[in-house]
Structures are given as structure tokens and as C-alpha cells.
Amino acid sequence: MKREVMKGNGGSASEEEAKKKKLPNPAQAAIASAIAFSIGAVVPLLGAAFIGQHNVRMLVVALLASIALVVFGGIGARLGRTPVINSCVRVLIGGWMAMAITFGLTKLIGSAGLEM
């Protein structure tokens, strides 16, 4: 099938190789993800460590996590050469969804208890 596609494109094998070189390296992506996750996890924890009131602490954690999500979305967009605004919004909404699901599950488990 590749041969047919290459024949239809004029048979340029160098174009195919150029496309392969543009693909991201999975190892680099995994390392970048691990670093971003680690730093992103430390940001809200540091904010929460110095606040005593529960309601204020939750607000500060959500705010710091949102800021970190936007920053990392922007960094990822710059590194990936994609539109910054779209990437920031996508990462922020995904992070909010993850926070909401985690909060909901924590409330569910916390109120019902872990009975095994």
C-alpha cells in the first residue's frame, strides 16, 4: 500500500523520510511528561502546605493548579509548534475535568468509607 501511495505522490521516498524525522521521540515525550507531572504536582502542594483553613486551601490549590496547567499547556504548545491558546485551553479543561473527577471520587469514598 505504501508503494501505491508513493506512486500517487510521484514516488518521493525522501518526503516519507522527512515525515518520519518530524515525528516526536517517544522517550523524550515520556521524560518531558514525567518532569511536567512532577513539577505540576509540587506547585499546588506547596501552596496548600502553608494554609490552615480548609476552604481557602482548596481554592488556592485549584487556582495554583489551574495556573500550572496553563503554563504547561503553553510550554507544550511552544515545544510542539502548535497554537498556544488552543493548547492552553485544552490542557486547562482536561485538568479541570481530572480535578473534578478526583474530587468527586474522594468525596464518594470519604463519605462511604473503604469497606473491604
N, CA, C and O atoms as a Tinker XYZ file with bonds, in Angstrom:
   464  protein
     1  N      0.805000   -1.174000    0.000000    73     2
     2  CA     0.000000    0.000000    0.000000    64     1     3
     3  C      0.864000    1.260000    0.000000    63     2     4     5
     4  O      0.505000    2.254000   -0.630000    81     3
     5  N      1.992000    1.226000    0.696000    73     3     6
     6  CA     2.869000    2.381000    0.690000    64     5     7
     7  C      3.380000    2.668000   -0.712000    63     6     8     9
     8  O      3.533000    3.818000   -1.123000    81     7
     9  N      3.636000    1.584000   -1.429000    73     7    10
    10  CA     4.136000    1.779000   -2.790000    64     9    11
    11  C      3.118000    2.505000   -3.642000    63    10    12    13
    12  O      3.466000    3.360000   -4.456000    81    11
    13  N      1.830000    2.152000   -3.444000    73    11    14
    14  CA     0.784000    2.801000   -4.217000    64    13    15
    15  C      0.676000    4.275000   -3.841000    63    14    16    17
    16  O      0.494000    5.131000   -4.708000    81    15
    17  N      0.786000    4.563000   -2.571000    73    15    18
    18  CA     0.714000    5.952000   -2.134000    64    17    19
    19  C      1.903000    6.716000   -2.682000    63    18    20    21
    20  O      1.761000    7.858000   -3.117000    81    19
    21  N      3.081000    6.095000   -2.664000    73    19    22
    22  CA     4.280000    6.765000   -3.149000    64    21    23
    23  C      4.202000    6.994000   -4.654000    63    22    24    25
    24  O      4.682000    8.011000   -5.154000    81    23
    25  N      3.604000    6.056000   -5.373000    73    23    26
    26  CA     3.440000    6.239000   -6.811000    64    25    27
    27  C      2.498000    7.397000   -7.095000    63    26    28    29
    28  O      2.702000    8.166000   -8.035000    81    27
    29  N      1.447000    7.513000   -6.254000    73    27    30
    30  CA     0.488000    8.594000   -6.445000    64    29    31
    31  C      1.093000    9.951000   -6.120000    63    30    32    33
    32  O      0.669000   10.965000   -6.674000    81    31
    33  N      2.082000    9.986000   -5.227000    73    31    34
    34  CA     2.724000   11.246000   -4.853000    64    33    35
    35  C      3.909000   11.572000   -5.738000    63    34    36    37
    36  O      4.567000   12.592000   -5.534000    81    35
    37  N      4.184000   10.761000   -6.679000    73    35    38
    38  CA     5.360000   10.978000   -7.506000    64    37    39
    39  C      6.523000   10.095000   -7.064000    63    38    40    41
    40  O      7.616000   10.178000   -7.624000    81    39
    41  N      6.288000    9.241000   -6.050000    73    39    42
    42  CA     7.293000    8.268000   -5.637000    64    41    43
    43  C      8.439000    8.851000   -4.846000    63    42    44    45
    44  O      9.540000    8.302000   -4.889000    81    43
    45  N      8.239000    9.919000   -4.140000    73    43    46
    46  CA     9.315000   10.562000   -3.399000    64    45    47
    47  C      9.499000    9.886000   -2.043000    63    46    48    49
    48  O      8.710000   10.076000   -1.117000    81    47
    49  N     10.558000    9.095000   -1.956000    73    47    50
    50  CA    10.870000    8.424000   -0.694000    64    49    51
    51  C     11.452000    9.402000    0.306000    63    50    52    53
    52  O     11.321000    9.192000    1.512000    81    51
    53  N     12.087000   10.459000   -0.157000    73    51    54
    54  CA    12.676000   11.439000    0.758000    64    53    55
    55  C     11.602000   12.206000    1.523000    63    54    56    57
    56  O     11.826000   12.618000    2.661000    81    55
    57  N     10.434000   12.399000    0.904000    73    55    58
    58  CA     9.330000   13.044000    1.611000    64    57    59
    59  C      8.863000   12.179000    2.770000    63    58    60    61
    60  O      8.553000   12.681000    3.850000    81    59
    61  N      8.816000   10.882000    2.535000    73    59    62
    62  CA     8.405000    9.939000    3.578000    64    61    63
    63  C      9.410000    9.953000    4.734000    63    62    64    65
    64  O      9.017000    9.931000    5.900000    81    63
    65  N     10.686000    9.989000    4.414000    73    63    66
    66  CA    11.716000   10.033000    5.449000    64    65    67
    67  C     11.654000   11.351000    6.218000    63    66    68    69
    68  O     11.867000   11.368000    7.430000    81    67
    69  N     11.372000   12.428000    5.542000    73    67    70
    70  CA    11.265000   13.728000    6.204000    64    69    71
    71  C     10.095000   13.731000    7.183000    63    70    72    73
    72  O     10.191000   14.313000    8.264000    81    71
    73  N      8.997000   13.090000    6.813000    73    71    74
    74  CA     7.849000   12.997000    7.715000    64    73    75
    75  C      8.193000   12.178000    8.953000    63    74    76    77
    76  O      7.775000   12.516000   10.061000    81    75
    77  N      8.956000   11.101000    8.769000    73    75    78
    78  CA     9.349000   10.269000    9.900000    64    77    79
    79  C     10.257000   11.033000   10.854000    63    78    80    81
    80  O     10.165000   10.850000   12.068000    81    79
    81  N     11.126000   11.882000   10.331000    73    79    82
    82  CA    12.029000   12.657000   11.179000    64    81    83
    83  C     11.279000   13.695000   12.003000    63    82    84    85
    84  O     11.746000   14.080000   13.076000    81    83
    85  N     10.132000   14.154000   11.526000    73    83    86
    86  CA     9.350000   15.156000   12.245000    64    85    87
    87  C      8.552000   14.551000   13.400000    63    86    88    89
    88  O      8.077000   15.283000   14.268000    81    87
    89  N      8.399000   13.234000   13.422000    73    87    90
    90  CA     7.637000   12.592000   14.484000    64    89    91
    91  C      8.365000   12.737000   15.821000    63    90    92    93
    92  O      9.595000   12.690000   15.855000    81    91
    93  N      7.626000   12.915000   16.926000    73    91    94
    94  CA     8.274000   13.055000   18.225000    64    93    95
    95  C      8.890000   11.748000   18.696000    63    94    96    97
    96  O      8.416000   10.662000   18.362000    81    95
    97  N      9.932000   11.870000   19.460000    73    95    98
    98  CA    10.611000   10.719000   20.039000    64    97    99
    99  C      9.819000   10.280000   21.275000    63    98   100   101
   100  O      9.615000   11.094000   22.176000    81    99
   101  N      9.368000    9.031000   21.350000    73    99   102
   102  CA     8.568000    8.585000   22.495000    64   101   103
   103  C      9.312000    8.682000   23.823000    63   102   104   105
   104  O      8.701000    8.988000   24.847000    81   103
   105  N     10.602000    8.429000   23.822000    73   103   106
   106  CA    11.372000    8.517000   25.067000    64   105   107
   107  C     11.432000    9.955000   25.559000    63   106   108   109
   108  O     11.282000   10.206000   26.754000    81   107
   109  N     11.648000   10.901000   24.654000    73   107   110
   110  CA    11.679000   12.306000   25.043000    64   109   111
   111  C     10.304000   12.749000   25.544000    63   110   112   113
   112  O     10.207000   13.505000   26.510000    81   111
   113  N      9.269000   12.290000   24.903000    73   111   114
   114  CA     7.914000   12.642000   25.327000    64   113   115
   115  C      7.623000   12.093000   26.723000    63   114   116   117
   116  O      6.997000   12.768000   27.540000    81   115
   117  N      8.073000   10.879000   26.993000    73   115   118
   118  CA     7.852000   10.279000   28.316000    64   117   119
   119  C      8.621000   11.023000   29.401000    63   118   120   121
   120  O      8.096000   11.253000   30.490000    81   119
   121  N      9.853000   11.395000   29.109000    73   119   122
   122  CA    10.661000   12.128000   30.082000    64   121   123
   123  C     10.059000   13.506000   30.341000    63   122   124   125
   124  O      9.954000   13.933000   31.491000    81   123
   125  N      9.667000   14.196000   29.286000    73   123   126
   126  CA     9.046000   15.514000   29.441000    64   125   127
   127  C      7.751000   15.416000   30.234000    63   126   128   129
   128  O      7.460000   16.278000   31.063000    81   127
   129  N      6.983000   14.378000   29.985000    73   127   130
   130  CA     5.732000   14.184000   30.710000    64   129   131
   131  C      5.992000   13.933000   32.192000    63   130   132   133
   132  O      5.293000   14.477000   33.047000    81   131
   133  N      6.980000   13.121000   32.495000    73   131   134
   134  CA     7.319000   12.826000   33.896000    64   133   135
   135  C      7.790000   14.078000   34.626000    63   134   136   137
   136  O      7.412000   14.305000   35.775000    81   135
   137  N      8.600000   14.881000   33.976000    73   135   138
   138  CA     9.084000   16.115000   34.596000    64   137   139
   139  C      7.930000   17.089000   34.812000    63   138   140   141
   140  O      7.799000   17.678000   35.884000    81   139
   141  N      7.099000   17.253000   33.792000    73   139   142
   142  CA     5.960000   18.173000   33.904000    64   141   143
   143  C      4.996000   17.714000   34.993000    63   142   144   145
   144  O      4.481000   18.540000   35.746000    81   143
   145  N      4.750000   16.427000   35.086000    73   143   146
   146  CA     3.841000   15.904000   36.107000    64   145   147
   147  C      4.413000   16.140000   37.501000    63   146   148   149
   148  O      3.688000   16.535000   38.414000    81   147
   149  N      5.701000   15.900000   37.662000    73   147   150
   150  CA     6.331000   16.082000   38.970000    64   149   151
   151  C      6.300000   17.546000   39.410000    63   150   152   153
   152  O      5.933000   17.852000   40.545000    81   151
   153  N      6.683000   18.434000   38.516000    73   151   154
   154  CA     6.683000   19.862000   38.855000    64   153   155
   155  C      5.248000   20.345000   39.047000    63   154   156   157
   156  O      4.961000   21.117000   39.962000    81   155
   157  N      4.360000   19.888000   38.186000    73   155   158
   158  CA     2.958000   20.283000   38.304000    64   157   159
   159  C      2.307000   19.803000   39.580000    63   158   160   161
   160  O      1.373000   20.440000   40.067000    81   159
   161  N      2.771000   18.700000   40.137000    73   159   162
   162  CA     2.222000   18.196000   41.391000    64   161   163
   163  C      2.763000   18.968000   42.593000    63   162   164   165
   164  O      2.072000   19.106000   43.603000    81   163
   165  N      3.981000   19.467000   42.491000    73   163   166
   166  CA     4.600000   20.182000   43.603000    64   165   167
   167  C      3.970000   21.560000   43.781000    63   166   168   169
   168  O      3.839000   22.028000   44.912000    81   167
   169  N      3.579000   22.215000   42.698000    73   167   170
   170  CA     3.055000   23.586000   42.766000    64   169   171
   171  C      1.857000   23.697000   43.716000    63   170   172   173
   172  O      1.919000   24.500000   44.647000    81   171
   173  N      0.773000   22.936000   43.532000    73   171   174
   174  CA    -0.358000   23.088000   44.458000    64   173   175
   175  C     -0.051000   22.574000   45.864000    63   174   176   177
   176  O     -0.614000   23.075000   46.838000    81   175
   177  N      0.829000   21.588000   45.982000    73   175   178
   178  CA     1.171000   21.089000   47.314000    64   177   179
   179  C      1.894000   22.145000   48.139000    63   178   180   181
   180  O      1.644000   22.278000   49.337000    81   179
   181  N      2.781000   22.889000   47.509000    73   179   182
   182  CA     3.473000   23.959000   48.225000    64   181   183
   183  C      2.498000   25.046000   48.653000    63   182   184   185
   184  O      2.611000   25.587000   49.753000    81   183
   185  N      1.553000   25.363000   47.797000    73   183   186
   186  CA     0.543000   26.351000   48.156000    64   185   187
   187  C     -0.332000   25.891000   49.305000    63   186   188   189
   188  O     -0.691000   26.692000   50.167000    81   187
   189  N     -0.676000   24.629000   49.331000    73   187   190
   190  CA    -1.548000   24.091000   50.365000    64   189   191
   191  C     -0.829000   23.905000   51.696000    63   190   192   193
   192  O     -1.469000   23.893000   52.748000    81   191
   193  N      0.473000   23.761000   51.661000    73   191   194
   194  CA     1.232000   23.473000   52.875000    64   193   195
   195  C      1.193000   24.624000   53.875000    63   194   196   197
   196  O      1.375000   24.402000   55.072000    81   195
   197  N      0.963000   25.832000   53.414000    73   195   198
   198  CA     1.062000   26.990000   54.290000    64   197   199
   199  C     -0.279000   27.625000   54.635000    63   198   200   201
   200  O     -0.325000   28.717000   55.201000    81   199
   201  N     -1.360000   26.950000   54.299000    73   199   202
   202  CA    -2.694000   27.498000   54.558000    64   201   203
   203  C     -3.445000   26.550000   55.475000    63   202   204   205
   204  O     -3.523000   25.347000   55.222000    81   203
   205  N     -4.001000   27.115000   56.555000    73   203   206
   206  CA    -4.673000   26.288000   57.557000    64   205   207
   207  C     -6.144000   26.048000   57.283000    63   206   208   209
   208  O     -6.638000   24.945000   57.514000    81   207
   209  N     -6.853000   27.053000   56.798000    73   207   210
   210  CA    -8.290000   26.905000   56.582000    64   209   211
   211  C     -8.570000   26.009000   55.385000    63   210   212   213
   212  O     -7.987000   26.178000   54.314000    81   211
   213  N     -9.467000   25.057000   55.582000    73   211   214
   214  CA    -9.756000   24.061000   54.549000    64   213   215
   215  C    -10.327000   24.689000   53.274000    63   214   216   217
   216  O     -9.867000   24.372000   52.177000    81   215
   217  N    -11.313000   25.564000   53.401000    73   215   218
   218  CA   -11.946000   26.154000   52.213000    64   217   219
   219  C    -10.969000   27.018000   51.425000    63   218   220   221
   220  O    -10.939000   26.968000   50.195000    81   219
   221  N    -10.181000   27.798000   52.128000    73   219   222
   222  CA    -9.197000   28.647000   51.462000    64   221   223
   223  C     -8.135000   27.784000   50.792000    63   222   224   225
   224  O     -7.700000   28.077000   49.679000    81   223
   225  N     -7.723000   26.730000   51.469000    73   223   226
   226  CA    -6.713000   25.816000   50.923000    64   225   227
   227  C     -7.192000   25.187000   49.621000    63   226   228   229
   228  O     -6.430000   25.095000   48.659000    81   227
   229  N     -8.459000   24.752000   49.583000    73   227   230
   230  CA    -8.992000   24.156000   48.351000    64   229   231
   231  C     -9.002000   25.163000   47.212000    63   230   232   233
   232  O     -8.677000   24.818000   46.076000    81   231
   233  N     -9.371000   26.404000   47.507000    73   231   234
   234  CA    -9.394000   27.449000   46.494000    64   233   235
   235  C     -7.985000   27.737000   45.969000    63   234   236   237
   236  O     -7.781000   27.869000   44.763000    81   235
   237  N     -7.021000   27.832000   46.878000    73   235   238
   238  CA    -5.637000   28.106000   46.483000    64   237   239
   239  C     -5.066000   26.958000   45.651000    63   238   240   241
   240  O     -4.374000   27.194000   44.660000    81   239
   241  N     -5.350000   25.726000   46.044000    73   239   242
   242  CA    -4.861000   24.567000   45.286000    64   241   243
   243  C     -5.454000   24.565000   43.876000    63   242   244   245
   244  O     -4.742000   24.330000   42.900000    81   243
   245  N     -6.751000   24.825000   43.773000    73   243   246
   246  CA    -7.390000   24.857000   42.445000    64   245   247
   247  C     -6.823000   25.983000   41.594000    63   246   248   249
   248  O     -6.590000   25.803000   40.399000    81   247
   249  N     -6.601000   27.143000   42.204000    73   247   250
   250  CA    -6.063000   28.280000   41.468000    64   249   251
   251  C     -4.625000   28.019000   41.012000    63   250   252   253
   252  O     -4.291000   28.265000   39.853000    81   251
   253  N     -3.778000   27.528000   41.908000    73   251   254
   254  CA    -2.384000   27.242000   41.538000    64   253   255
   255  C     -2.291000   26.121000   40.510000    63   254   256   257
   256  O     -1.466000   26.177000   39.599000    81   255
   257  N     -3.132000   25.110000   40.656000    73   255   258
   258  CA    -3.130000   24.017000   39.680000    64   257   259
   259  C     -3.574000   24.526000   38.305000    63   258   260   261
   260  O     -3.031000   24.110000   37.282000    81   259
   261  N     -4.556000   25.424000   38.284000    73   259   262
   262  CA    -5.020000   25.990000   37.010000    64   261   263
   263  C     -3.927000   26.822000   36.346000    63   262   264   265
   264  O     -3.727000   26.744000   35.134000    81   263
   265  N     -3.226000   27.613000   37.143000    73   263   266
   266  CA    -2.124000   28.404000   36.597000    64   265   267
   267  C     -1.035000   27.490000   36.050000    63   266   268   269
   268  O     -0.504000   27.732000   34.966000    81   267
   269  N     -0.703000   26.448000   36.792000    73   267   270
   270  CA     0.320000   25.498000   36.335000    64   269   271
   271  C     -0.124000   24.797000   35.049000    63   270   272   273
   272  O      0.689000   24.579000   34.150000    81   271
   273  N     -1.400000   24.447000   34.958000    73   271   274
   274  CA    -1.909000   23.803000   33.745000    64   273   275
   275  C     -1.781000   24.712000   32.532000    63   274   276   277
   276  O     -1.387000   24.263000   31.456000    81   275
   277  N     -2.108000   25.983000   32.699000    73   275   278
   278  CA    -1.999000   26.932000   31.594000    64   277   279
   279  C     -0.541000   27.105000   31.188000    63   278   280   281
   280  O     -0.219000   27.130000   30.000000    81   279
   281  N      0.336000   27.225000   32.178000    73   279   282
   282  CA     1.773000   27.395000   31.881000    64   281   283
   283  C      2.311000   26.178000   31.130000    63   282   284   285
   284  O      2.998000   26.326000   30.119000    81   283
   285  N      2.003000   24.988000   31.614000    73   283   286
   286  CA     2.500000   23.789000   30.941000    64   285   287
   287  C      1.845000   23.584000   29.581000    63   286   288   289
   288  O      2.475000   23.053000   28.666000    81   287
   289  N      0.599000   23.994000   29.438000    73   287   290
   290  CA    -0.037000   23.941000   28.124000    64   289   291
   291  C      0.665000   24.858000   27.137000    63   290   292   293
   292  O      0.851000   24.507000   25.972000    81   291
   293  N      1.053000   26.030000   27.609000    73   291   294
   294  CA     1.794000   26.970000   26.760000    64   293   295
   295  C      3.174000   26.473000   26.402000    63   294   296   297
   296  O      3.612000   26.596000   25.259000    81   295
   297  N      3.867000   25.905000   27.392000    73   295   298
   298  CA     5.200000   25.353000   27.121000    64   297   299
   299  C      5.109000   24.212000   26.112000    63   298   300   301
   300  O      5.905000   24.131000   25.176000    81   299
   301  N      4.134000   23.337000   26.314000    73   299   302
   302  CA     3.948000   22.234000   25.375000    64   301   303
   303  C      3.617000   22.708000   23.976000    63   302   304   305
   304  O      4.067000   22.122000   22.991000    81   303
   305  N      2.834000   23.763000   23.889000    73   303   306
   306  CA     2.480000   24.314000   22.576000    64   305   307
   307  C      3.700000   24.896000   21.887000    63   306   308   309
   308  O      3.893000   24.699000   20.687000    81   307
   309  N      4.521000   25.612000   22.638000    73   307   310
   310  CA     5.734000   26.187000   22.044000    64   309   311
   311  C      6.678000   25.086000   21.578000    63   310   312   313
   312  O      7.225000   25.150000   20.477000    81   311
   313  N      6.863000   24.082000   22.419000    73   311   314
   314  CA     7.765000   22.985000   22.042000    64   313   315
   315  C      7.217000   22.186000   20.867000    63   314   316   317
   316  O      7.976000   21.727000   20.014000    81   315
   317  N      5.902000   22.022000   20.823000    73   315   318
   318  CA     5.277000   21.256000   19.747000    64   317   319
   319  C      4.914000   22.081000   18.530000    63   318   320   321
   320  O      4.394000   21.555000   17.545000    81   319
   321  N      5.189000   23.383000   18.600000    73   319   322
   322  CA     4.891000   24.297000   17.494000    64   321   323
   323  C      3.418000   24.223000   17.085000    63   322   324   325
   324  O      3.086000   24.094000   15.907000    81   323
   325  N      2.546000   24.309000   18.094000    73   323   326
   326  CA     1.106000   24.318000   17.861000    64   325   327
   327  C      0.532000   25.625000   18.410000    63   326   328   329
   328  O      1.223000   26.337000   19.139000    81   327
   329  N     -0.707000   25.951000   18.077000    73   327   330
   330  CA    -1.309000   27.192000   18.598000    64   329   331
   331  C     -1.358000   27.204000   20.136000    63   330   332   333
   332  O     -1.864000   26.270000   20.759000    81   331
   333  N     -0.836000   28.255000   20.719000    73   331   334
   334  CA    -0.690000   28.333000   22.174000    64   333   335
   335  C     -2.040000   28.400000   22.877000    63   334   336   337
   336  O     -2.260000   27.688000   23.857000    81   335
   337  N     -2.930000   29.230000   22.399000    73   335   338
   338  CA    -4.228000   29.398000   23.064000    64   337   339
   339  C     -5.008000   28.082000   23.070000    63   338   340   341
   340  O     -5.551000   27.687000   24.102000    81   339
   341  N     -5.065000   27.412000   21.937000    73   339   342
   342  CA    -5.789000   26.134000   21.858000    64   341   343
   343  C     -5.200000   25.111000   22.820000    63   342   344   345
   344  O     -5.934000   24.397000   23.503000    81   343
   345  N     -3.895000   25.045000   22.869000    73   343   346
   346  CA    -3.234000   24.075000   23.738000    64   345   347
   347  C     -3.490000   24.394000   25.207000    63   346   348   349
   348  O     -3.786000   23.500000   26.000000    81   347
   349  N     -3.374000   25.673000   25.566000    73   347   350
   350  CA    -3.606000   26.070000   26.959000    64   349   351
   351  C     -5.029000   25.747000   27.395000    63   350   352   353
   352  O     -5.246000   25.225000   28.489000    81   351
   353  N     -5.995000   26.057000   26.539000    73   351   354
   354  CA    -7.402000   25.790000   26.871000    64   353   355
   355  C     -7.643000   24.292000   26.984000    63   354   356   357
   356  O     -8.331000   23.844000   27.902000    81   355
   357  N     -7.085000   23.512000   26.060000    73   355   358
   358  CA    -7.268000   22.057000   26.084000    64   357   359
   359  C     -6.683000   21.457000   27.361000    63   358   360   361
   360  O     -7.324000   20.627000   28.005000    81   359
   361  N     -5.483000   21.867000   27.726000    73   359   362
   362  CA    -4.836000   21.334000   28.928000    64   361   363
   363  C     -5.595000   21.786000   30.177000    63   362   364   365
   364  O     -5.769000   21.001000   31.109000    81   363
   365  N     -6.045000   23.032000   30.205000    73   363   366
   366  CA    -6.775000   23.550000   31.362000    64   365   367
   367  C     -8.096000   22.807000   31.558000    63   366   368   369
   368  O     -8.420000   22.408000   32.676000    81   367
   369  N     -8.855000   22.620000   30.490000    73   367   370
   370  CA   -10.137000   21.921000   30.607000    64   369   371
   371  C     -9.923000   20.455000   30.999000    63   370   372   373
   372  O    -10.653000   19.919000   31.833000    81   371
   373  N     -8.926000   19.818000   30.399000    73   371   374
   374  CA    -8.617000   18.438000   30.785000    64   373   375
   375  C     -8.207000   18.329000   32.242000    63   374   376   377
   376  O     -8.596000   17.387000   32.932000    81   375
   377  N     -7.425000   19.285000   32.710000    73   375   378
   378  CA    -7.015000   19.290000   34.115000    64   377   379
   379  C     -8.186000   19.522000   35.046000    63   378   380   381
   380  O     -8.295000   18.875000   36.087000    81   379
   381  N     -9.077000   20.457000   34.671000    73   379   382
   382  CA   -10.266000   20.695000   35.487000    64   381   383
   383  C    -11.141000   19.454000   35.561000    63   382   384   385
   384  O    -11.684000   19.133000   36.618000    81   383
   385  N    -11.276000   18.755000   34.431000    73   383   386
   386  CA   -12.073000   17.527000   34.442000    64   385   387
   387  C    -11.445000   16.484000   35.360000    63   386   388   389
   388  O    -12.145000   15.817000   36.121000    81   387
   389  N    -10.132000   16.349000   35.285000    73   387   390
   390  CA    -9.440000   15.389000   36.148000    64   389   391
   391  C     -9.590000   15.771000   37.623000    63   390   392   393
   392  O     -9.796000   14.905000   38.473000    81   391
   393  N     -9.485000   17.077000   37.925000    73   391   394
   394  CA    -9.663000   17.519000   39.314000    64   393   395
   395  C    -11.083000   17.258000   39.803000    63   394   396   397
   396  O    -11.280000   16.830000   40.940000    81   395
   397  N    -12.064000   17.511000   38.955000    73   395   398
   398  CA   -13.463000   17.309000   39.347000    64   397   399
   399  C    -13.758000   15.829000   39.594000    63   398   400   401
   400  O    -14.432000   15.475000   40.562000    81   399
   401  N    -13.254000   14.982000   38.722000    73   399   402
   402  CA   -13.469000   13.536000   38.903000    64   401   403
   403  C    -12.782000   13.050000   40.171000    63   402   404   405
   404  O    -13.355000   12.281000   40.943000    81   403
   405  N    -11.549000   13.504000   40.380000    73   403   406
   406  CA   -10.819000   13.100000   41.579000    64   405   407
   407  C    -11.520000   13.597000   42.835000    63   406   408   409
   408  O    -11.653000   12.854000   43.809000    81   407
   409  N    -11.967000   14.847000   42.819000    73   407   410
   410  CA   -12.680000   15.404000   43.972000    64   409   411
   411  C    -13.956000   14.614000   44.239000    63   410   412   413
   412  O    -14.251000   14.275000   45.385000    81   411
   413  N    -14.715000   14.319000   43.180000    73   411   414
   414  CA   -15.954000   13.567000   43.340000    64   413   415
   415  C    -15.722000   12.167000   43.886000    63   414   416   417
   416  O    -16.448000   11.715000   44.772000    81   415
   417  N    -14.720000   11.486000   43.365000    73   415   418
   418  CA   -14.417000   10.143000   43.865000    64   417   419
   419  C    -13.929000   10.179000   45.306000    63   418   420   421
   420  O    -14.257000    9.298000   46.100000    81   419
   421  N    -13.154000   11.187000   45.638000    73   419   422
   422  CA   -12.669000   11.324000   47.009000    64   421   423
   423  C    -13.828000   11.561000   47.966000    63   422   424   425
   424  O    -13.869000   10.983000   49.052000    81   423
   425  N    -14.765000   12.404000   47.568000    73   423   426
   426  CA   -15.947000   12.646000   48.408000    64   425   427
   427  C    -16.783000   11.379000   48.549000    63   426   428   429
   428  O    -17.293000   11.079000   49.628000    81   427
   429  N    -16.920000   10.638000   47.450000    73   427   430
   430  CA   -17.707000    9.400000   47.476000    64   429   431
   431  C    -17.071000    8.364000   48.396000    63   430   432   433
   432  O    -17.752000    7.755000   49.222000    81   431
   433  N    -15.786000    8.171000   48.251000    73   431   434
   434  CA   -15.083000    7.187000   49.077000    64   433   435
   435  C    -14.987000    7.673000   50.521000    63   434   436   437
   436  O    -15.133000    6.892000   51.461000    81   435
   437  N    -14.741000    8.970000   50.683000    73   435   438
   438  CA   -14.614000    9.526000   52.024000    64   437   439
   439  C    -15.895000    9.461000   52.819000    63   438   440   441
   440  O    -15.863000    9.262000   54.034000    81   439
   441  N    -17.041000    9.628000   52.143000    73   439   442
   442  CA   -18.308000    9.605000   52.865000    64   441   443
   443  C    -18.807000    8.183000   53.099000    63   442   444   445
   444  O    -19.502000    7.932000   54.083000    81   443
   445  N    -18.466000    7.253000   52.214000    73   443   446
   446  CA   -18.919000    5.876000   52.361000    64   445   447
   447  C    -17.898000    5.014000   53.100000    63   446   448   449
   448  O    -18.251000    3.987000   53.679000    81   447
   449  N    -16.646000    5.431000   53.080000    73   447   450
   450  CA   -15.604000    4.655000   53.732000    64   449   451
   451  C    -15.116000    3.538000   52.843000    63   450   452   453
   452  O    -15.774000    3.163000   51.872000    81   451
   453  N    -13.976000    3.020000   53.178000    73   451   454
   454  CA   -13.415000    1.894000   52.437000    64   453   455
   455  C    -13.698000    0.612000   53.207000    63   454   456   457
   456  O    -12.976000    0.263000   54.142000    81   455
   457  N    -14.726000   -0.067000   52.816000    73   455   458
   458  CA   -15.084000   -1.321000   53.482000    64   457   459
   459  C    -14.643000   -2.481000   52.605000    63   458   460   461
   460  O    -15.165000   -2.695000   51.512000    81   459
   461  N    -13.684000   -3.210000   53.105000    73   459   462
   462  CA   -13.184000   -4.353000   52.341000    64   461   463
   463  C    -13.383000   -5.621000   53.101000    63   462   464
   464  O    -13.022000   -6.694000   52.617000    81   463
